[in-house]
Amino acid sequence: MSAPITQVIRPAGAGHETLYVLLLCLVIVLGAGSVVAWHGETQDVAHLETYQLDARRDLSAAEQGIYADLRVTLDEIRLLRESEQALPGPQALADEGFAPFAHDASSVSRGDHAWQLLDEQAYFGASTNPSVSGSFLMRISEASDAVPDIWLNRNNSPTAPTALDDAALSAAGWQQIVAQFDAGVTRQHRH
């Protein structure tokens, strides 16, 4: 009898296959990273002046609500001014039900502002509850497509301003509210 012949068969080289898969993964990750870096957007951040507030970040919930109402009502005010050749008074706007001029539960919970028309140029809303919301001033421009020009004063007892230019308002403690759209609401960065 002859002795059985044993032959040793080595397994296929899995080490080389693993190395190739890892190298392919590395190439994919580097390629994706370079595409993202190349096409990434730079974020331009608009800096506010010292007399300005960001409507999204610097206002309380009540103040944001009044600000939004004023922006919406401004379109109606402009239409009424064109038809009547004069700015409507706050009482006329309240009678039409336009927020924040109308006296309802919402206006009471947001500071219960007492509105008045100043020199056919601006609406002044004095807050009766400054701990909830400051007082507002909305200047009306002659241009029908002008950006809303709304100012806020958080002093406890602000009076109606006598001069309505930027320097006088700023000196009296008023701050202009600006709407910035430099980043999404979910990506707020304090600068």
C-alpha positions in Angstrom: 0.0 0.0 0.0 1.1 3.3 -0.7 0.9 6.1 1.6 -1.9 8.6 0.9 -0.7 11.8 -0.6 -1.9 14.9 1.3 -1.9 18.2 -0.4 -2.3 21.4 1.5 -4.5 24.0 -0.3 -4.2 27.5 1.0 -7.3 29.8 1.0 -7.6 32.6 -1.5 -5.9 35.8 -0.4 -8.7 37.7 1.3 -6.2 40.3 2.6 -5.7 41.7 -0.9 -9.5 42.0 -1.5 -10.0 43.8 1.8 -7.2 46.2 0.9 -8.8 47.0 -2.4 -12.2 47.6 -0.9 -10.8 49.9 1.7 -8.9 51.9 -1.0 -12.0 52.2 -3.0 -13.9 53.5 0.0 -11.2 56.0 0.7 -11.3 57.2 -3.0 -15.1 57.6 -2.8 -15.0 59.6 0.5 -12.2 61.9 -0.8 -14.1 62.4 -4.0 -17.3 63.3 -2.2 -15.4 65.6 0.2 -13.8 67.5 -2.7 -17.2 67.9 -4.4 -18.8 69.3 -1.3 -15.9 71.6 -0.6 -15.9 72.8 -4.2 -19.7 73.5 -4.4 -20.1 74.7 -0.8 -21.7 78.1 -0.3 -20.0 80.8 1.7 -22.3 82.4 4.2 -22.4 86.1 3.9 -23.5 87.5 7.3 -25.0 91.0 7.2 -23.9 93.0 10.2 -26.4 95.2 11.9 -25.9 98.8 12.9 -26.0 99.6 16.6 -29.4 101.1 16.2 -30.9 98.0 14.5 -32.6 94.8 15.7 -33.0 91.5 13.8 -36.7 90.7 13.4 -36.1 87.0 13.8 -33.5 86.9 16.7 -33.9 90.1 18.7 -37.7 90.4 19.2 -39.9 88.7 21.8 -42.8 86.6 20.5 -45.3 89.4 21.1 -43.1 91.9 19.2 -42.6 89.5 16.3 -46.4 89.2 16.0 -46.9 92.9 16.0 -44.0 93.3 13.5 -45.6 90.7 11.2 -49.0 92.4 11.5 -47.6 95.8 10.7 -45.8 94.4 7.6 -49.1 92.8 6.3 -51.2 95.8 7.2 -48.8 98.2 5.4 -50.1 96.9 2.0 -53.6 97.7 3.0 -52.6 101.1 4.3 -51.0 101.9 1.0 -54.1 100.8 -0.9 -56.3 103.0 1.3 -53.9 106.0 0.9 -54.2 105.7 -2.9 -58.0 105.6 -2.8 -58.5 108.3 -0.1 -55.4 110.5 -1.0 -54.5 110.4 2.7 -53.3 108.0 5.3 -56.2 106.3 7.2 -56.3 107.0 10.9 -55.7 104.2 13.4 -59.4 104.2 14.4 -60.4 103.6 10.7 -57.9 100.7 10.5 -59.2 99.3 13.8 -62.8 99.6 12.5 -61.7 97.6 9.4 -60.3 94.9 11.7 -56.6 95.3 10.7 -54.2 94.0 13.2 -52.5 95.3 15.3 -54.8 98.4 15.2 -57.9 96.5 16.1 -58.6 96.1 19.8 -59.0 92.4 20.3 -57.7 89.6 22.5 -54.5 89.3 20.4 -53.7 93.0 20.7 -54.3 93.0 24.4 -52.0 90.0 25.0 -49.3 91.6 22.8 -49.0 94.8 24.9 -52.3 96.6 24.2 -50.8 99.4 22.1 -52.6 102.8 21.8 -52.1 103.9 18.2 -51.9 107.4 16.7 -51.0 108.9 13.4 -48.1 111.3 13.4 -47.9 114.1 10.8 -49.4 111.9 8.1 -46.0 110.2 8.0 -46.0 107.5 10.7 -48.0 105.3 13.0 -47.0 105.3 16.7 -48.2 102.6 19.0 -47.5 103.2 22.7 -47.4 100.0 24.7 -49.4 99.9 27.8 -47.5 96.8 29.0 -43.8 97.4 28.2 -42.8 94.1 30.0 -44.6 92.2 27.2 -43.8 94.4 24.2 -42.1 97.7 23.4 -43.7 100.6 21.6 -43.7 100.6 17.8 -43.3 103.3 15.1 -44.0 102.6 11.4 -42.9 105.2 9.0 -44.8 105.3 5.7 -42.9 106.0 2.6 -44.3 107.6 -0.5 -43.0 104.7 -2.6 -45.5 101.9 -2.9 -42.8 99.2 -3.1 -40.6 100.5 -0.2 -39.4 98.1 2.4 -41.4 98.4 5.7 -39.7 100.9 8.0 -40.6 99.8 11.5 -38.9 100.9 14.8 -39.1 99.7 18.4 -38.6 101.4 21.7 -38.5 99.3 24.8 -38.4 102.2 27.3 -41.1 102.1 29.9 -42.8 105.3 28.9 -41.8 106.4 25.4 -43.5 109.5 24.0 -44.4 110.0 20.4 -41.2 111.2 18.6 -41.2 114.7 17.3 -38.6 114.2 14.6 -38.9 111.1 12.4 -35.5 110.9 10.8 -33.1 108.0 11.6 -30.6 110.1 13.7 -33.4 111.6 15.9 -35.1 108.3 16.4 -31.8 106.5 17.3 -30.9 109.3 19.7 -34.3 108.9 21.4 -33.7 105.2 22.0 -35.6 103.8 19.0 -34.2 100.8 17.2 -35.0 99.9 13.6 -36.2 96.4 13.0 -34.7 94.7 9.9 -35.5 91.4 8.4 -32.4 89.5 7.5 -32.5 86.3 5.4 -28.8 85.3 5.6 -29.4 81.9 7.2 -32.3 79.5 7.7 -34.3 79.7 10.9 -32.8 76.4 12.0 -29.3 77.6 11.5 -29.2 80.5 13.8 -25.7 81.7 14.6 -25.1 84.4 17.2 -22.5 86.8 15.8 
